[in-house]
Amino acid sequence: MENKALHIVNGDDLAGKMKDLDLSGQVIVWRELLCEGPCLQEVGSREFIKTRKKFLKCTYGISSENYEEKFVSELSKLKKAGNYDHIILWFEFDLFCHINMLAAISFITENKYAVPMYLVCSKKLQDEEELQPLSRLSQKQLLNHFENKISLNTDDIEMANLIWELYCSNNPMQLKQQIKKTSNFEYLSSSIRAHIERFPNSVTGINSLERNVLKLIEKHKIASQNQLLGYALQYQGYYGYSDTQMQRLLEKMNAFYVQKGDVVRLTEKGEQALAGTKNFYRELKNDDYFGGAAMYAFLYDSESHRLLKL
């Protein structure tokens, strides 16, 4: 009997590289950025799709037609997951990919597809200082990752579903309790921690990603907005934001830095934010959501590493 595999891949770049691996089975590309904007727990429901379409249209100019073509159509293919012997999840180590992965697992579980699941995730390879995305690995490295894929057990699936539920709830404070729990998701704790630090700092009103941008400007001689974008993408840690997401963040922070000649410098506000001498919560406050929680409805306390509800 043929061993039928369903591959769920986070991104077209990786899907393209996988073609050369000549692996058997169906490939579904998960094209979403659920780490930003409002999310409902029931993935693929009418309200979920309506909510995501509105956010993506207003924030990134993505049309309803484009969303249907790129994401909803792939989700329809995933509804046939029960026709396969096993499912292989191809997701990176970062927050961007992990939130998408949790949503995919939730969708599979919600539809009661009781098939074994495996995970192919980035790992730090021998003699490398930094983690490399799967899409940047050589064919040999990628095949090695596949051959050493991780089998997800019942506890792993239950944990993934719980964290997705908490992410879509209005109580992100409960996520912190999951950081110390062990599972076969090697980078899940790091992703949860990164998510919690996306809420505004209680002292400065800026979050971890925004502070990182200011630190890069302070530390490096950055000549242009494009170079700043490159640095912000390269040194973002466990977030995995795309260039369009990071560009949006830079635009939000434009009062904190300025181009002077051939150098990008911090403004007085940027220096105050880094020094922690002024709180910019009211100035930056907007209607952004992370899953089920409004970004500015909570504050992150960097001393206790806790979220405080306003």
C-alpha positions as CSV (number, residue, x, y, z in Angstrom):
1,M,0.0,0.0,0.0
2,E,1.3,3.4,-0.9
3,N,2.5,5.6,1.9
4,K,0.6,8.9,1.3
5,A,2.1,12.0,2.9
6,L,0.6,15.5,3.2
7,H,3.2,18.3,3.5
8,I,2.1,21.6,5.0
9,V,4.7,24.2,4.1
10,N,5.1,27.7,5.5
11,G,6.0,29.7,2.4
12,D,6.4,29.5,-1.3
13,D,10.3,29.7,-1.2
14,L,10.5,26.5,0.8
15,A,7.8,24.8,-1.3
16,G,9.9,25.6,-4.4
17,K,13.0,24.0,-2.9
18,M,11.1,21.0,-1.8
19,K,10.3,20.1,-5.4
20,D,13.9,19.3,-6.0
21,L,13.8,16.8,-3.0
22,D,11.4,14.7,-5.0
23,L,9.4,13.7,-1.9
24,S,6.2,11.8,-2.4
25,G,2.9,13.3,-1.3
26,Q,0.7,16.4,-1.6
27,V,2.1,19.9,-0.7
28,I,-0.1,22.6,0.8
29,V,1.4,26.1,1.2
30,W,0.2,28.0,4.3
31,R,0.2,31.6,3.3
32,E,-0.8,33.7,6.3
33,L,0.7,35.9,9.0
34,L,-1.4,35.1,12.0
35,C,1.2,36.5,14.4
36,E,-0.3,39.9,13.5
37,G,-3.9,41.1,13.6
38,P,-7.0,39.7,15.2
39,C,-7.6,35.9,15.1
40,L,-10.5,33.7,16.0
41,Q,-9.8,30.2,17.4
42,E,-11.9,28.4,14.7
43,V,-9.5,28.5,11.8
44,G,-11.3,28.7,8.4
45,S,-14.7,29.6,9.9
46,R,-16.8,32.3,8.2
47,E,-16.0,34.8,11.0
48,F,-12.3,33.9,11.0
49,I,-12.0,34.6,7.2
50,K,-14.0,37.8,7.4
51,T,-11.9,39.1,10.3
52,R,-8.6,38.2,8.6
53,K,-9.7,39.7,5.2
54,K,-10.6,43.0,6.9
55,F,-7.3,43.2,8.7
56,L,-5.1,42.3,5.7
57,K,-7.0,44.7,3.5
58,C,-6.8,47.6,5.9
59,T,-3.2,46.9,7.0
60,Y,-1.4,45.6,3.9
61,G,-3.8,46.2,1.0
62,I,-4.3,42.5,0.4
63,S,-7.6,42.0,-1.5
64,S,-10.3,39.6,-0.6
65,E,-9.8,37.8,-3.9
66,N,-6.1,37.4,-3.3
67,Y,-6.8,36.0,0.2
68,E,-9.2,33.5,-1.2
69,E,-6.7,32.4,-3.9
70,K,-3.6,32.3,-1.7
71,F,-5.0,31.0,1.6
72,V,-8.6,29.9,1.6
73,S,-8.1,27.6,-1.4
74,E,-5.2,25.9,0.3
75,L,-7.3,25.5,3.4
76,S,-9.9,23.7,1.3
77,K,-7.2,21.2,0.2
78,L,-6.3,20.7,3.9
79,K,-9.9,19.6,4.6
80,K,-8.9,16.4,2.8
81,A,-6.2,15.6,5.3
82,G,-8.0,12.5,6.4
83,N,-7.2,10.9,3.0
84,Y,-3.5,10.8,3.9
85,D,-1.5,8.4,6.1
86,H,0.5,11.1,7.9
87,I,1.0,14.8,7.9
88,I,4.4,16.6,7.9
89,L,4.6,20.2,9.1
90,W,7.4,22.3,7.7
91,F,7.8,25.4,9.9
92,E,10.6,27.6,11.1
93,F,11.9,28.3,14.6
94,D,10.4,31.8,14.8
95,L,7.2,33.3,16.2
96,F,5.8,34.0,12.7
97,C,6.0,30.4,11.7
98,H,5.1,29.0,15.1
99,I,1.8,30.8,15.3
100,N,0.9,29.6,11.8
101,M,1.9,26.1,12.8
102,L,-0.4,26.2,15.9
103,A,-3.2,27.3,13.7
104,A,-2.6,24.5,11.2
105,I,-2.6,21.9,14.0
106,S,-5.7,23.4,15.5
107,F,-7.5,23.2,12.1
108,I,-6.4,19.5,11.7
109,T,-7.6,18.7,15.2
110,E,-10.8,20.6,14.9
111,N,-11.7,18.5,11.8
112,K,-10.8,15.3,13.7
113,Y,-8.2,14.0,11.3
114,A,-6.6,11.4,13.5
115,V,-3.4,10.9,11.5
116,P,0.2,10.9,12.7
117,M,1.9,14.3,12.6
118,Y,5.6,15.1,12.2
119,L,7.6,18.3,12.4
120,V,10.5,19.5,10.2
121,C,11.9,22.6,11.9
122,S,15.0,24.6,11.6
123,K,17.9,23.5,13.8
124,K,21.3,25.0,14.4
125,L,23.6,23.0,12.2
126,Q,27.1,21.9,13.2
127,D,29.7,24.8,13.0
128,E,27.0,27.4,12.5
129,E,26.6,30.3,14.9
130,E,23.0,31.2,13.9
131,L,19.8,29.4,13.0
132,Q,19.1,29.2,9.3
133,P,15.6,29.2,7.8
134,L,14.7,26.0,6.0
135,S,14.4,27.8,2.8
136,R,18.1,28.8,3.0
137,L,19.4,25.3,3.5
138,S,21.1,23.2,0.8
139,Q,19.2,20.3,-0.7
140,K,21.4,17.9,1.3
141,Q,20.8,19.8,4.6
142,L,17.0,19.9,3.9
143,L,16.8,16.2,3.2
144,N,18.7,15.5,6.4
145,H,16.2,17.6,8.4
146,F,13.4,15.6,6.7
147,E,14.9,12.3,7.5
148,N,15.3,13.3,11.1
149,K,11.7,14.8,11.4
150,I,10.2,14.9,14.8
151,S,7.2,12.7,15.7
152,L,4.5,14.7,17.6
153,N,2.8,12.8,20.3
154,T,-0.7,13.4,21.9
155,D,0.7,15.7,24.6
156,D,2.4,17.8,21.9
157,I,-0.8,18.2,19.9
158,E,-2.8,19.0,23.1
159,M,-0.2,21.7,24.0
160,A,-0.3,23.2,20.6
161,N,-4.1,23.4,20.7
162,L,-4.0,25.0,24.2
163,I,-1.5,27.6,23.2
164,W,-3.5,28.5,20.0
165,E,-6.6,28.8,22.2
166,L,-4.8,31.1,24.6
167,Y,-3.3,33.2,21.7
168,C,-6.8,33.7,20.3
169,S,-8.2,34.7,23.8
170,N,-8.2,38.0,25.6
171,N,-6.0,36.7,28.3
172,P,-2.4,36.4,27.0
173,M,-1.2,36.4,30.6
174,Q,-1.9,32.7,30.8
175,L,0.6,32.0,28.0
176,K,3.5,32.7,30.4
177,Q,2.6,29.5,32.3
178,Q,3.3,27.5,29.2
179,I,6.9,28.7,28.7
180,K,8.5,26.2,31.1
181,K,6.6,23.2,29.8
182,T,8.5,20.6,27.8
183,S,7.4,19.3,24.4
184,N,8.8,18.3,21.1
185,F,8.5,21.8,19.9
186,E,12.0,22.9,20.6
187,Y,11.5,26.6,19.9
188,L,7.9,27.1,21.2
189,S,9.0,28.5,24.6
190,S,11.2,31.1,22.8
191,S,8.3,32.0,20.5
192,I,5.9,32.5,23.4
193,R,8.4,34.6,25.3
194,A,9.0,36.8,22.1
195,H,5.2,37.2,21.8
196,I,4.8,38.3,25.4
197,E,7.5,41.0,24.8
198,R,5.6,42.4,21.9
199,F,3.2,44.2,24.3
200,P,4.3,47.7,25.3
201,N,6.9,48.0,28.0
202,S,5.4,49.3,31.3
203,V,8.3,51.9,31.6
204,T,8.8,53.1,28.0
205,G,5.6,52.2,26.1
206,I,7.7,50.6,23.3
207,N,7.9,46.8,22.8
208,S,10.9,44.5,22.3
209,L,10.9,44.8,18.5
210,E,10.6,48.6,18.6
211,R,13.4,48.9,21.2
212,N,15.6,46.6,19.1
213,V,15.3,49.0,16.1
214,L,16.4,51.9,18.2
215,K,19.3,49.9,19.6
216,L,20.4,49.1,16.1
217,I,20.4,52.8,15.1
218,E,22.4,53.6,18.3
219,K,25.0,50.8,17.7
220,H,25.5,50.8,14.0
221,K,26.3,53.5,11.4
222,I,23.2,53.0,9.2
223,A,23.2,55.1,6.0
224,S,19.6,54.8,4.8
225,Q,16.1,53.6,5.4
226,N,16.7,50.6,3.3
227,Q,19.8,49.6,5.3
228,L,17.8,50.1,8.5
229,L,15.2,47.7,7.2
230,G,17.9,45.2,6.3
231,Y,19.4,45.4,9.8
232,A,16.0,45.2,11.5
233,L,15.2,42.0,9.5
234,Q,18.6,40.4,10.1
235,Y,18.7,41.1,13.8
236,Q,15.1,40.5,14.9
237,G,15.7,37.3,16.8
238,Y,12.8,34.9,17.2
239,Y,10.2,37.1,15.5
240,G,10.5,36.1,11.8
241,Y,8.8,39.2,10.5
242,S,8.6,39.7,6.8
243,D,9.9,42.9,5.1
244,T,6.4,44.3,4.7
245,Q,5.7,43.8,8.4
246,M,9.0,45.3,9.5
247,Q,8.5,48.3,7.2
248,R,5.2,48.9,8.9
249,L,6.9,48.9,12.3
250,L,9.6,51.3,11.0
251,E,6.9,53.7,9.8
252,K,5.3,53.5,13.2
253,M,8.6,54.5,14.8
254,N,9.5,57.3,12.5
255,A,9.3,60.0,15.3
256,F,12.1,58.2,17.1
257,Y,14.8,58.5,14.3
258,V,15.7,60.8,11.5
259,Q,17.9,60.7,8.4
260,K,20.7,63.3,8.7
261,G,22.9,63.4,5.7
262,D,24.2,59.9,5.1
263,V,23.4,58.6,8.6
264,V,20.2,57.5,10.4
265,R,20.2,59.0,13.9
266,L,18.0,58.8,17.0
267,T,15.8,61.8,17.7
268,E,15.4,63.1,21.3
269,K,12.4,60.8,21.6
270,G,14.5,57.8,20.5
271,E,17.1,58.6,23.1
272,Q,14.5,59.0,25.8
273,A,12.9,55.7,24.9
274,L,16.2,53.9,25.1
275,A,17.1,55.6,28.3
276,G,13.7,54.8,29.8
277,T,13.2,58.5,30.9
278,K,9.9,58.9,29.2
279,N,6.9,56.7,28.5
280,F,5.5,56.8,24.9
281,Y,2.5,54.6,25.5
282,R,-0.1,57.3,24.7
283,E,1.8,58.5,21.6
284,L,2.1,55.0,20.1
285,K,-1.2,53.6,21.2
286,N,-3.3,52.2,18.3
287,D,-5.9,49.5,17.6
288,D,-3.4,46.6,16.8
289,Y,-4.3,43.1,17.9
290,F,-2.2,40.0,18.5
291,G,-4.6,37.1,18.1
292,G,-7.4,37.8,20.6
293,A,-5.7,40.5,22.6
294,A,-5.5,44.2,21.9
295,M,-1.8,45.2,21.9
296,Y,-2.3,48.3,24.1
297,A,-4.7,46.6,26.6
298,F,-1.6,45.0,28.3
299,L,1.8,46.1,29.5
300,Y,4.9,44.0,29.8
301,D,6.9,44.3,33.0
302,S,10.5,43.5,32.1
303,E,11.5,42.9,35.7
304,S,9.0,40.3,36.5
305,H,8.5,39.2,32.8
306,R,4.8,39.4,33.4
307,L,1.9,41.0,31.5
308,L,-0.3,43.5,33.3
309,K,-3.8,44.1,32.1
310,L,-4.9,47.7,31.9
